[in-house]
């Protein structure tokens, strides 16, 4: 059996698998909202039952937000003070991964936003 025929057979199996996955997937599985709902279900919650309650929902009071801001600024300026006399770290891979993660999260949020906004605009 030649390498070309093995590659063709493998491509055929992969194509069959992909078409089976797409054929058996729920209709709305391309929707980010579907995956958000599935994430809630994985932790035993129903996304439709979530409500914002002042004083109960995390970060719903100015006190919590203020504490978070003070801690954030304290860490940032504290690290800046500690690193003032040291050689910078070489973290190129970590920075690239961080930027990629932020980009993908932003893309997901944009898709969710457009998914909610498009029906409103089309009316």
ABEGO torsion letter per residue (X at the ends): XBAAAAAAAAAAAAAAAAAAAAAABBAAAABAAAAAAAAAAAAGBBAAABBBBBGABBGABAAAAAAAAAAAAAAAAAAAAAAAABBBBBAAAAAAAAAAAAAAAAAAAAAAAAAAAAAAAAX
